Amino acid sequence: MNRTASWSPPWTLAGAVGVAFCVAYSAAKFGVEGSMESLHHDVEPFGIHTTIVEPGFFRAELLEDAGLEQPPLRFVEGDGCLEAVEAKARQLLAQVDASRELGSNLAHGNAS
């Protein structure tokens, strides 16, 4: 029997982008998102799909009404939220690029 399931509890933008004056709240939400991202890899072989919902201000339609056959791992909703997550992604890529050479040289296989 081939079954699939989906789990997409709504989280908050604070799990993707740090929010001023909300250190503990943001830290907790980052942790929840990290655990959901890891859970995704654990349950995917069993046909269970997880989606992290990053809600901003939006209409009440969620993934069920979106007509998606397989929801993405991370679903970002709302104009303000989309912009914030895109800016965070650009920052992360810039940080990866800035540390690429040093980070690559520190790989275990490069130890002398």
HELIX and SHEET records of a PDB file:
HELIX    1   1 LEU A   13  GLY A   15  5                                   3    
HELIX    2   2 VAL A   23  VAL A   43  1                                  21    
HELIX    3   3 GLU A   44  PHE A   46  5                                   3    
HELIX    4   4 LEU A   63  ALA A   66  1                                   4    
HELIX    5   5 ASP A   79  ASN A  105  1                                  27    
HELIX    6   6 HIS A  108  ASN A  110  5                                   3    
SHEET    1   A 2 ALA A   5  TRP A   7  0                                        
SHEET    2   A 2 ILE A  48  THR A  50  1                                        
SHEET    1   B 2 ILE A  52  GLU A  54  0                                        
SHEET    2   B 2 ARG A  74  VAL A  76  1                                        
END                                                                             
